[in-house]
């Protein structure tokens, strides 16, 4: 059986600015994902079940935000309090 692969755009708003990256979701029963922004890809090491889709979407957003912040001069992640 071949593994299903879904490509989609993902957007995060940071300080009022929208940033768009690419998300790849792989799997049929167990899902994994990676997010690419500005040529850098971050793979999510967790495998998700179908009922965990909302959590998976949130993690993809967090990964995109991390990638955007890593690309900004002087930015740190996470932001110190």
Residue pairs with C-beta under 8 A, 6 or more apart in sequence:
1 28
3 26
3 27
3 28
4 26
4 27
4 28
5 24
5 25
5 26
6 24
6 25
6 26
7 22
7 23
7 24
8 22
8 23
8 25
9 20
9 21
9 22
9 23
10 20
10 21
10 22
10 23
10 35
10 60
10 61
10 64
11 18
11 19
11 20
11 21
11 64
12 18
12 19
12 21
12 61
12 64
12 65
12 68
13 19
14 65
14 68
14 69
19 37
19 64
19 68
21 35
21 36
21 37
21 38
21 64
21 67
21 68
22 35
22 36
22 37
23 33
23 34
23 35
23 36
23 60
23 64
24 33
24 34
24 36
25 31
25 32
25 33
25 56
26 32
26 33
27 47
29 49
29 50
30 47
30 48
30 49
31 47
31 48
31 49
31 50
31 56
32 43
32 44
32 46
32 47
32 48
33 43
33 44
33 48
33 56
33 59
33 60
34 41
34 42
34 43
34 44
35 41
35 42
35 44
35 60
35 63
35 64
35 67
36 42
36 67
37 64
37 67
37 68
37 71
38 67
38 68
38 71
40 67
40 70
40 71
42 63
42 66
42 67
44 56
44 59
44 60
44 63
46 59
48 55
48 56
66 77
69 75
69 76
69 77
69 79
70 77
